[in-house]
Amino acid sequence: MSLQQLVKMSNRYGGDEEFVLAGGGNTSFKEDGVLYVKGSGTQLSNITAEQFVRMDIEKLHKMIKNGSKCHCEYSDNMSNSEREDKTLADMMAAKLPGEEAKRPSVESVLHAMFPYKFVLHVHPPLINGLTCGKSSKEACENLFGESVVWINLTKPGLSLAQTCNKIFSTYAEEKGKYPQIAILQNHGIFVAADTVEEIDKLMSYVVETLKDYVKDAPNFETVEYDKDIIDSIALKLKKLYTDDGSVVVLFCTNKRVSELVTDEKSFAPVSKPFSPDHIVNCKDEPLYIKKDADIEAEFSAYLFKKGYNPKIVAVQGLGFFALSETKKNTVRAKALFLDAIKIATYAKSFGGVNPLDVEFTEFILNWEAEAYRSKA
């Protein structure tokens, strides 16, 4: 019965774009030493009971205690790739028999740490307006006090779980219980409770508190544009993306987008990624093209510099184009860039935007776990 509650909760939050986009977020439920956690590459909006991965909670706890020594020696001298390989091996070994074909969420260890039955992890743009703001930590402490634990920017996966373990343990020693709400810089929120009703209550508390605080909300009212000009640019982008033009291009503009593409200065707040989701779906930065610039030259320069085509192309005075090989991925790129625009708008209330740094961005671009999720 509780597993069905988990499915319903997952579908409900996953079907609301104000909480989850694309394949983002994850959920879990614990019972009799077993963790039922979202499988990597699945979507909360339509996940079924069979798509959750059954895992041995004790083995996941050992990964925290041993620093990923379940199978082999761990050394601080390991490279990132070696550490991630060992972490993945340990996570896969923590699956119960019959789960061999599934891959658990990269945050499974963190889910196992919470001593509560249900855990919900999502990336709402309103909450990420806070997490991606320059004064985010101070604002979080002022708004929520001791009811919320703040986690500084940390690489996802085992590193995040180990960081949270130290902070959660200290919190538990001081408060007599583990925290139920953790807000993560440039990432999102974890909420944990023994009932779905309490999960909803805690999430509502955070969302309503932020709604009352933010001073500016994104205005996505429709605006007029010249369809012939847009079609002409879209055709050029298709030919530049692939020789045969086999790419899906979607154009987007609205009142807020048109304000952002006024010039490079106004576009700056959304020129860098805010979270791993944006990197996975939109790459590390969009291409901004000035009015009357040579689109072919600008596109080629981006490709030469990055080694890959842009997913988002913004054109001064018009709006932005989302591009990808499939309609599904193009729709996701468009949705995630609009999400970034929402975050940038909300972040005004928290000292302005604070995007991911270059080192963190490079890690996500080359992280095997995110590559798997994107492919799946």
N, C-alpha and C positions, 0 to 999 in steps of 0.2 A: 504493500500500500504506500509506504514512504517513497519507494522508487518511482511510483506513478506520480506522487506529489512533486518529486524532483523533475520529472519530465514536464509536467504542467507548468511549474515555475520557470523552467528553462525556455519553453516555448513562448510563454507570456513575455518575459523580458527580452528574449531573442527576437520577437516579432515587433518590438517597439524600437524604432530607429533613434529615439532619444536615449536609449541605453546601449544598443548593440548594432553594429554595422558589419556586413560581410560575415566572415567567420570568427569575429572577435568575441572575447569573453569566454568564461567557462564556469561550470557549476559542479557540485559534488554532494554526495550523501554518504554517511558512515553507519554501519550496522555490523555488530558481531566481529569486529576486527577487520572488516572489509571496507575499502573505499571504492565507491562507484563514482568515477570521474569522467568528464567529457572526453571523448576521443579526439585527438588532433585531426584537423581537416574536416570535422563535422560542423554543423551550424546549430546554434541553440534554437533558432526559430522553428526547425523541423526535426530536431533530434528525437530519436526513439529510445526506449529502454535498452534495446539491444546494442545501441551505439555507445553506451557508457562502458568504460573499461573497469573491470573488477581487479582491485589491487590489494596486496598485503600491507596493511598500515604499519605493522611492526618493521617490515623491511624498509619502508619509506622513512620511518623515524631513524633507522640506522644510518641512512644516507646523511642526515643532519649531524648525528653524533660522530660519525667516522670521517666526515669530509669526503664522501664518495669512495670509501674503502671496501665496499661490499664484495667486490671481485678482485681488486688489485690495489697495490700500494698507490697512495696519493702523495704527490710532492708539490710544494709551492713553486718549484722550478718548471712545472709543466707549462706548455703553451696553451693558449685558449682552446685550440682545436683538440689537443690531447685531453684536456679537462672535460670538454663537452662530450667527447667520445666515451669516456669512462662514465660520465653522468648518465648518458643515454643507455649504456649497457646495464647500469644498475637499475634504472627505471624500468627497462624492459624485463629485467629479472624479477622485479617486484610484482609483475602481473601474475594472476592466478591461472591455473591450468584451464585451457579452453579459450584464452584471450590472446593466443599467439598472433593472430592476424591483425590485431588492433594496436594502435600506438596512442598512449595516454597523453594528455595535455602536458606541456612543459612545466606547468605550475602545480603538478600533482603533489610534489613534496610539501609545498606551502599549504595546499588544501588539507593534507594529512595532519599538519601541525595544529590546526584549530581544534580544540576539544569540544566542538559543537557538531550536531548532526548534519546541518545544511550549511553550505558555503556558496555564495554568489560573487562572481568577479566579473565586472563590466567596465566599459570605458565611456561613460556618458559625456557628451560635449560640455554640458553645464559644469560637471565636476572637474573635467579636464581644463576648463577655463581657470579653475583654481590651481590645479596641479601644474599647469604650464605658465603660471604667472611669476613675475620676478619676486613678489612678496608672498609667495604661496605658503611657505611654512609658517610665517608669522600670522598670516590671515587665518590659516587652518586652526592654529592654537587659539586665536582670539575668538573665532566663531564657535568652535566645538569644545574647547577646553580639554579635559581628560577623557571625554567620551570617545575621542578619536585618536588613533595613533598615526603619526606622520612618518613616512619612510622616504628618506632622501633618494635621489636617483641611483638606481642599482640595476645591473644587468639582470634580465629575467632568467628564470630557471633556478638551478641550485644556488647560485650566488644570492639571488633575492631571498630564497628560503632561509639560507644561513644568516643573512642580515636580519630578517624578520624574527628568527628564532631568538637572537640575542635581545632584541628590543621587546619582544613579547614576554620573554622570561623575566626581564627586569620589571616590566609592567605588572606581571602576575605577582611578583614578590612584594611590590608596593601596594597593589590594589586588592590582592587576594583572589583574583580571577584573571583569565586571559581576556585580551581585548576582543570586541566583537566587530569593530570597524577599523579598517586600516586604509588610509589614503596614500597613494604612491605617486611621487613626483614624476610628471611626464608619462603617466601610465594609466591610472584609474583607481578603482576602489574595490576592496574586499569587504563583504559583510557576512558574518557567521552567526548562527542561532540554532536552537533546537527545534524550531518550527518555522514553516514558510511564512506564517502570519507575522512572526517577529522579524523575519528578514524584511518583509514589506514595510513594517513599521519603522525599522532602522533606516532603510533606504529613503523612505518618505521624509524622515527627519532631516537627513542630509540635503536632499533635493530642495525641500521647502525653505530651509535655512539659507541656501544659496540663492534661491529665487528672490527672497526678500532683500538680499544684500547687493546683487549685481545691479549696476546702474544702466547698462546698455545691452540690449538684446539684438541679434542679427535680424535685419529687415530683408526678407527674401521676396518682396513684392515684384511682380513682373514688370519688365521695361520693354520698350519697343526696340527693334534692331532691323537692319537691312538684311533680309534673308539671302539675297543674291551675293552680297559680299561674304557672308558666312559660308555659303555653299562653295564659293570659289576658294576660300582659304582651306576648307575641309578637304577639297579635292587635292590641293597642293600637299597637304599633310599626309594624305593617304599615299601619294606617289613617293614622298620622301621616306615614309616609314618602311615600306617594302616595295620592291621593284614591280610587283604585280598589283599593288594597291589593296592587297587582301588584309585590310585592317578596319576595325570599327571605330568611327569618330563620332563623338557626341558633343554638341555645343551647349554651353550653359551661361546664362547671364540673369541677373536680377538687380535690384536696387543696391544691395550690399556689394555684389561682385563688381558692378559698374564703378562703384566708388573706389574699390581696391585697385582696379586696372587703370586708374587715371594717369598714374606715372609710376616710376620705379620706387620712389619714396613711399607712396601710398600702398604699393604692393609688398613692401619689405616685411610686414608682419606675418605674411604667409609664404615667404620665400624659403623657409627652412622647416623641416619636419618637427612635429611636436611629440610623436609617440611611435612605437614600433609599427602599429597599424598603418600609419601614413607612409612609412618607408616601404612596407610590404606591398601596398596597393598603388602608391604614387611615386615610388623611388625617393631619392634623397632631396630632390628639389625640382620645382617646375621650371620650364623655360619661359621667360618673359620677353616678348617681342615688341619693340617700340613701333608706333604708327609709321607706316611707309618704309619700314626697314625691309631688307631682303630676307624673306622668310626662309628660302633655301639656304642661304649663307648662315643664318642664325641657327637653323636646325642642324646643319652639318657641323658647325662649331661645337654645339652641345654634344653631338655624337662623338666627335673626335676627343673631346675633353673627358667625357664620362665612359665611353666604351659601350653605351647602350642608348636607345631612343628615349626621349622624354615620354612620360605618361600623361603629363599635364602641360599644355601650351597656352599661356595667357597672352592676349593681344591687346595692346593699349587702346583704350576707348571702346572696346567691344565686349570682352568677357573671356572665358577660357574654354579650351577644347580638351576632352579626355580621349586618350587613344590607347588601343590595345588590340591584340590579335583576335580576341573573341568579344562578343557582346557582353557576356557576363563580367569579364574583367574590366571592360570599359565602363560599365555601369558602376562597378565597385570603385574604380578610380575617381569617377565623378562624385560619387557619394562621399568618399573619404576626403576629397578636397573641399567639398562643402562643409564637412565636419570640421576640417581645419579652420575654415573661415568662421564657423560658429565659435570655436575655441578661442581664436584670436580676438573675437569681439567680446566674449565674456572675460578674457584675460585683462581687458582694459581696467576692470574693477580691482585687479590684483597686481597693480604696478606695471602692466604691459606684458608683452609676450616674452617667454624664456624657452626657446626651442632647444632641441637636443644638440649636444656638442658634436664635433666632428668625430672624435674617438668612438663615442657611443653609436653614432650613425653608421660608421664603418663596421662596427661589430654586428649590428642588425643586418646590414646589407649582405654580410658574408656568413651569417649564422645558419647552420644546417637546419636547425629546428624550424626557423621561419621559412626557409626555402621549401621544406617538406610541406608545411601548412599551406603555403601559396600554391604549390603544385597540386595538393590534394583538393 
